[in-house]
């Protein structure tokens, strides 16, 4: 059996998944940081954590691209 061919929609979905994960983690970090008066630093930590988690999510879901 041959693999289905990757489409532009798959690539767009992978990109949106990565950006959405980054934004969710940044918002969570900012929200938790607001509770302890470290909103911006924890927001940035969340953003960078979102990059790595987002890459893992995209890799797990779209290995065939």
Buried (B, 14 or more C-beta within 10 A) or exposed (E): EEEEEEEEEBEEBBEEBBEEBBBBBBBBBBEBBEEEEBBEEBBBBBBEBBBEBBBEBBEEEBEEE
